[in-house]
Amino acid sequence: MACTYNNLFEQIADFEALHRAWGRVIRGRRAQADVLRFERDLEPNLIALQESLRLGAYATGPYRHFKVFEPKERAISALPLKDRIVQHALIEAIEPIWECRFIHDSYACRPGKGAHAGVDRAQAMLRAVQREAGCIYVLKADIAKYFPSVSHDALKRLLRRRIACAPTLRLIDDIIDSTAEPGDPLPRGIPIGSLTSQLFANIYLHELDGFVKNDLRVKRYLRYMDDFAIVDADKARLHELRREIDGFLHAHLALRLNAKTQVFPVRPGGRSLDFLGYRIWPTHRLLRRDSVGRMRKKMKRMARQYHEGQIDLDRVQRVVASWVGHAGHAQTYTLRRKVVSGQVFIPPPRKVAPLEPERRQCA
């Protein structure tokens, strides 16, 4: 019988837990208007939030919907500040339950993991297969419309395998149901942009991880959210694994593999594994071409905005440093110099006060 956890709600509704959650929510956002308003009466606001949780009066607030267009167009749903505080407190209490159970090679939204660690691991797998067999094949896959396709009923069932605390489950259900259409008998979807969605998405696909590692006995498998790759020397086996995985996803999680899922060879001088923003070979790795193109466009846009006084030099330097850090995980020394030095940043023109007309003195 699976180990379940009770008495979690007091950890979530504890004042100190809410205060720690507040600190994480405002990191890098201290100048935002909603943060400044909440901070004026921080202690009374946190106490009121604590009381609403303890009395069962808390309800997830309305979402604000908007779109982002880099690296691709995505619909984002953002919650009010108080709801983000509650979600941080909830994650602090329940994330450790699953973190120790997740497989080692799951890299999205986890402490000590991340995209760069995932890329390092993918390249290590390519090198291992190259040494052992002399040829490499990869099953590269992602889930079709993953976040909008997550079944609410299946997700709640998975969460109840580990959580037995009734008030915590009511809070979780309220968060999950906050995106459901009224009257929908089979609600689906978790919002991109919500903190709990990151953990819920990993919990949901942990079932796939277990199937691949334990049932199919796959040695070299890694996943970053809804993208995953399997590295092997046997092309026919990878095609069979694809069929098995697609069947499991459909039967147990009501998901399907994306049509772009494919099996292909990776070889020096030939095709790479395109994964997590990099083109990866056993011998080296490069940035994706569209990533370089986006950065060049961003440099031009920032140069214009800087000259017009819309952004300051600190903002430019932060963006450039972030991209250089990302690009530094590939063989990109010459490329970095070209991209960074290829745009001239001209300071905004100084505002000169108009000269006052000379006053003539009458004789």
C-alpha positions as CSV (number, residue, x, y, z in Angstrom):
1,M,0.0,0.0,0.0
2,A,1.3,3.5,-0.9
3,C,2.5,5.7,1.9
4,T,0.1,8.7,2.4
5,Y,0.6,12.0,4.2
6,N,-1.8,13.7,6.6
7,N,-1.7,16.8,8.7
8,L,-0.3,18.9,5.9
9,F,-2.7,21.8,6.1
10,E,-1.3,23.4,9.2
11,Q,2.1,23.6,7.4
12,I,0.3,25.5,4.6
13,A,-1.8,27.8,6.7
14,D,1.0,28.6,9.1
15,F,1.9,32.3,9.3
16,E,5.6,31.7,8.9
17,A,5.0,29.5,5.9
18,L,2.9,32.3,4.2
19,H,5.5,34.8,5.0
20,R,8.2,32.7,3.4
21,A,5.9,32.2,0.4
22,W,5.5,36.0,0.2
23,G,9.3,36.3,0.0
24,R,9.5,33.9,-2.9
25,V,6.6,35.6,-4.7
26,I,8.1,39.1,-4.7
27,R,11.6,38.0,-5.7
28,G,12.5,40.3,-8.6
29,R,9.0,42.0,-8.5
30,R,9.3,44.5,-5.6
31,A,8.5,47.5,-7.7
32,Q,5.2,46.1,-9.1
33,A,2.0,47.9,-8.0
34,D,0.2,44.9,-6.5
35,V,3.3,44.0,-4.4
36,L,3.6,47.6,-3.1
37,R,-0.1,47.7,-2.2
38,F,0.0,44.3,-0.4
39,E,3.3,45.3,1.4
40,R,1.8,48.5,2.9
41,D,-0.2,46.2,5.3
42,L,1.8,43.1,5.0
43,E,1.1,41.5,8.4
44,P,-2.7,42.2,8.4
45,N,-2.9,40.9,4.8
46,L,-1.1,37.7,5.6
47,I,-3.2,37.2,8.7
48,A,-6.4,37.7,6.7
49,L,-5.1,35.2,4.1
50,Q,-4.3,32.7,6.9
51,E,-7.8,33.1,8.5
52,S,-9.5,32.6,5.1
53,L,-7.6,29.3,4.7
54,R,-8.3,28.0,8.2
55,L,-12.0,28.9,8.0
56,G,-12.4,27.3,4.6
57,A,-13.4,30.6,3.0
58,Y,-10.4,30.8,0.6
59,A,-11.2,30.5,-3.1
60,T,-8.8,30.8,-6.0
61,G,-9.1,34.2,-7.6
62,P,-9.8,35.1,-11.3
63,Y,-7.0,34.6,-13.8
64,R,-5.5,37.3,-16.0
65,H,-4.9,35.9,-19.5
66,F,-2.3,37.1,-21.9
67,K,0.1,35.7,-24.6
68,V,3.9,35.6,-24.9
69,F,5.5,35.1,-28.3
70,E,9.1,33.9,-27.5
71,P,10.3,31.3,-28.1
72,K,6.8,30.5,-29.4
73,E,3.3,31.8,-28.9
74,R,1.8,30.6,-25.7
75,A,-1.3,31.5,-23.6
76,I,-0.3,32.4,-20.1
77,S,-2.7,32.6,-17.1
78,A,-1.6,34.7,-14.1
79,L,-3.3,34.7,-10.7
80,P,-3.7,37.6,-8.2
81,L,-0.9,38.1,-5.7
82,K,-2.7,36.4,-2.7
83,D,-3.2,33.2,-4.8
84,R,0.4,33.1,-5.7
85,I,1.3,33.3,-2.0
86,V,-1.0,30.4,-1.2
87,Q,0.4,28.3,-4.1
88,H,4.0,28.8,-2.9
89,A,3.0,27.7,0.6
90,L,1.2,24.7,-0.8
91,I,4.2,23.7,-2.9
92,E,6.6,24.0,0.0
93,A,4.4,21.5,1.9
94,I,3.7,18.9,-0.8
95,E,6.7,19.0,-3.2
96,P,9.0,17.0,-1.0
97,I,6.4,14.1,-1.1
98,W,7.1,13.6,-4.8
99,E,10.6,15.0,-5.2
100,C,12.2,12.0,-3.6
101,R,10.1,9.7,-5.9
102,F,10.7,11.4,-9.2
103,I,13.2,9.6,-11.5
104,H,16.7,11.1,-11.7
105,D,16.4,12.0,-15.4
106,S,13.4,14.3,-15.1
107,Y,14.7,17.8,-15.4
108,A,11.9,20.4,-15.5
109,C,11.0,22.7,-12.6
110,R,13.0,20.7,-10.0
111,P,15.6,21.7,-7.5
112,G,19.1,21.1,-8.8
113,K,17.9,20.2,-12.3
114,G,17.0,22.4,-15.2
115,A,17.6,22.6,-18.9
116,H,21.4,22.8,-18.8
117,A,21.6,19.7,-16.6
118,G,19.3,18.0,-19.1
119,V,21.4,18.9,-22.0
120,D,24.6,17.6,-20.3
121,R,22.8,14.3,-19.5
122,A,21.5,13.9,-23.1
123,Q,25.0,14.4,-24.5
124,A,26.4,11.9,-22.0
125,M,23.8,9.3,-23.2
126,L,24.7,9.9,-26.9
127,R,28.4,9.4,-26.0
128,A,27.7,6.2,-24.1
129,V,25.8,4.6,-27.0
130,Q,28.4,5.8,-29.5
131,R,31.1,4.1,-27.4
132,E,29.1,0.9,-26.9
133,A,27.6,0.4,-30.4
134,G,29.2,2.8,-32.8
135,C,25.9,4.1,-34.0
136,I,23.1,6.2,-32.3
137,Y,19.4,6.4,-32.8
138,V,17.0,8.6,-30.8
139,L,13.3,8.6,-30.2
140,K,12.5,12.3,-29.8
141,A,9.0,12.9,-28.6
142,D,6.6,15.4,-27.0
143,I,3.0,15.3,-25.8
144,A,0.4,16.9,-28.1
145,K,-1.1,20.0,-26.3
146,Y,0.0,18.7,-23.0
147,F,-1.1,21.3,-20.5
148,P,-4.6,21.8,-22.0
149,S,-5.1,18.0,-22.1
150,V,-4.4,17.0,-18.5
151,S,-7.5,15.3,-17.1
152,H,-8.7,16.9,-13.8
153,D,-10.1,13.6,-12.6
154,A,-7.0,11.6,-13.4
155,L,-4.8,14.3,-11.8
156,K,-6.9,14.3,-8.6
157,R,-6.7,10.5,-8.4
158,L,-2.9,10.6,-8.7
159,L,-2.6,13.3,-5.9
160,R,-4.8,11.2,-3.6
161,R,-2.4,8.3,-3.8
162,R,0.0,10.3,-1.6
163,I,-2.1,13.0,0.2
164,A,-4.8,12.0,2.8
165,C,-5.2,15.4,4.4
166,A,-8.8,16.5,3.7
167,P,-8.4,20.3,3.9
168,T,-5.2,20.1,1.7
169,L,-7.1,18.1,-0.9
170,R,-10.0,20.6,-0.8
171,L,-7.5,23.4,-1.5
172,I,-5.8,21.4,-4.3
173,D,-9.3,20.6,-5.8
174,D,-10.2,24.3,-5.7
175,I,-7.0,25.2,-7.6
176,I,-7.5,22.5,-10.2
177,D,-11.3,23.3,-10.6
178,S,-10.6,27.0,-11.0
179,T,-10.0,26.5,-14.7
180,A,-12.9,24.1,-15.4
181,E,-15.8,25.3,-17.6
182,P,-19.1,25.2,-15.7
183,G,-21.1,22.0,-16.4
184,D,-18.2,20.3,-18.2
185,P,-18.4,16.6,-17.2
186,L,-14.8,15.8,-18.1
187,P,-12.8,19.0,-17.4
188,R,-9.3,19.2,-18.7
189,G,-6.3,21.5,-18.6
190,I,-4.0,23.2,-16.1
191,P,-2.9,26.8,-16.7
192,I,0.6,27.6,-18.0
193,G,2.0,30.3,-15.7
194,S,0.6,28.8,-12.4
195,L,3.2,27.6,-9.9
196,T,1.1,24.5,-9.0
197,S,0.8,23.5,-12.7
198,Q,4.6,22.9,-12.8
199,L,4.4,20.3,-10.0
200,F,1.1,18.8,-11.1
201,A,2.5,18.4,-14.7
202,N,5.5,16.5,-13.3
203,I,3.3,14.3,-11.1
204,Y,1.0,13.5,-14.0
205,L,3.9,12.4,-16.3
206,H,5.7,10.6,-13.5
207,E,3.3,7.8,-14.4
208,L,5.0,7.7,-17.9
209,D,8.4,7.8,-16.3
210,G,7.6,4.8,-14.2
211,F,6.2,2.9,-17.2
212,V,9.2,3.6,-19.3
213,K,11.8,2.8,-16.7
214,N,10.2,0.0,-14.8
215,D,7.9,-1.7,-17.3
216,L,9.7,-1.2,-20.6
217,R,13.2,-1.3,-18.8
218,V,14.6,1.6,-20.9
219,K,18.1,2.5,-19.7
220,R,18.6,5.9,-21.5
221,Y,15.5,8.0,-21.1
222,L,15.2,11.6,-20.0
223,R,12.3,14.0,-19.8
224,Y,11.9,17.8,-19.6
225,M,8.2,18.4,-18.9
226,D,6.4,17.2,-22.0
227,D,9.5,16.7,-24.1
228,F,11.4,13.4,-23.8
229,A,14.1,11.4,-25.6
230,I,15.2,7.8,-25.6
231,V,18.7,7.0,-26.9
232,D,19.6,3.5,-28.2
233,A,21.5,1.7,-30.9
234,D,18.5,-0.3,-32.1
235,K,16.2,1.6,-34.4
236,A,13.5,-1.2,-34.5
237,R,13.3,-1.2,-30.7
238,L,12.8,2.6,-30.6
239,H,9.9,2.3,-33.1
240,E,8.4,-0.5,-30.8
241,L,8.9,1.7,-27.8
242,R,7.1,4.6,-29.5
243,R,4.0,2.4,-30.1
244,E,4.1,1.1,-26.5
245,I,4.4,4.6,-25.0
246,D,1.7,6.1,-27.2
247,G,-0.7,3.3,-26.2
248,F,0.1,3.8,-22.5
249,L,-0.4,7.6,-22.7
250,H,-3.8,7.2,-24.4
251,A,-5.1,4.4,-22.1
252,H,-3.9,5.7,-18.7
253,L,-3.5,9.5,-19.1
254,A,-5.8,10.4,-22.0
255,L,-2.8,11.9,-23.9
256,R,-1.2,11.4,-27.3
257,L,2.2,11.9,-28.7
258,N,2.7,14.8,-31.0
259,A,2.8,14.1,-34.8
260,K,6.4,15.4,-34.9
261,T,7.6,12.5,-32.7
262,Q,10.1,10.5,-34.7
263,V,13.0,8.1,-34.6
264,F,16.2,9.2,-36.3
265,P,20.0,8.6,-36.4
266,V,22.5,11.0,-34.7
267,R,26.0,11.2,-36.2
268,P,28.9,13.6,-36.5
269,G,28.5,15.7,-39.6
270,G,24.8,14.7,-39.8
271,R,21.7,15.2,-37.9
272,S,21.8,16.3,-34.2
273,L,19.4,15.8,-31.3
274,D,17.5,19.0,-31.1
275,F,16.7,19.3,-27.4
276,L,16.1,22.1,-24.9
277,G,17.4,24.8,-27.1
278,Y,20.6,23.1,-28.3
279,R,21.6,20.9,-31.3
280,I,23.5,18.1,-29.6
281,W,26.0,15.6,-31.1
282,P,28.3,13.2,-29.1
283,T,31.3,15.4,-29.9
284,H,29.9,18.9,-29.4
285,R,26.8,21.0,-29.2
286,L,25.5,24.2,-30.8
287,L,22.7,26.6,-30.3
288,R,19.5,26.3,-32.3
289,R,19.5,28.6,-35.3
290,D,16.1,30.1,-34.3
291,S,17.6,31.0,-30.9
292,V,20.4,32.9,-32.5
293,G,18.0,34.7,-34.8
294,R,15.7,35.7,-31.9
295,M,18.7,37.1,-30.1
296,R,19.8,39.2,-33.1
297,K,16.3,40.6,-33.4
298,K,16.2,41.3,-29.7
299,M,19.5,43.2,-29.8
300,K,18.2,45.4,-32.6
301,R,15.0,46.1,-30.7
302,M,16.9,46.9,-27.5
303,A,19.3,49.2,-29.4
304,R,16.3,51.2,-30.7
305,Q,14.5,51.2,-27.2
306,Y,17.8,52.3,-25.5
307,H,18.3,55.2,-28.0
308,E,14.6,56.3,-27.5
309,G,15.0,56.2,-23.7
310,Q,12.5,53.4,-23.2
311,I,15.1,51.1,-21.4
312,D,18.3,51.8,-19.6
313,L,21.8,50.2,-20.0
314,D,21.3,48.0,-16.9
315,R,18.3,46.3,-18.6
316,V,20.4,45.7,-21.8
317,Q,23.3,44.2,-19.8
318,R,21.0,41.8,-17.9
319,V,19.5,40.5,-21.1
320,V,22.8,40.1,-22.8
321,A,24.4,38.4,-19.8
322,S,21.5,35.9,-19.6
323,W,21.9,35.0,-23.3
324,V,25.7,34.8,-23.1
325,G,25.3,32.4,-20.1
326,H,22.9,30.2,-22.1
327,A,25.1,30.3,-25.2
328,G,28.1,29.5,-23.1
329,H,26.9,25.9,-22.6
330,A,27.6,25.2,-26.3
331,Q,30.6,25.8,-28.6
332,T,29.7,29.4,-29.4
333,Y,32.7,31.6,-28.6
334,T,32.9,33.2,-32.0
335,L,29.1,33.4,-32.4
336,R,28.7,35.2,-29.0
337,R,31.3,37.8,-30.0
338,K,29.5,38.4,-33.3
339,V,26.0,38.7,-31.8
340,V,27.0,40.9,-28.9
341,S,29.4,43.2,-30.8
342,G,27.2,43.3,-33.9
343,Q,24.9,46.0,-32.6
344,V,25.8,49.5,-31.7
345,F,23.9,51.1,-28.7
346,I,23.7,54.8,-29.1
347,P,22.7,56.7,-25.9
348,P,19.5,58.8,-26.1
349,P,20.1,62.4,-27.2
350,R,20.5,64.9,-24.3
351,K,17.7,67.3,-23.7
352,V,19.0,70.8,-24.1
353,A,17.1,73.6,-22.5
354,P,16.0,76.3,-25.0
355,L,18.0,79.6,-24.7
356,E,16.2,82.5,-23.3
357,P,15.9,85.5,-25.7
358,E,18.2,88.4,-24.9
359,R,16.6,91.3,-23.1
360,R,17.5,94.6,-24.6
361,Q,17.9,97.5,-22.2
362,C,16.3,100.7,-23.2
363,A,18.6,103.7,-23.3
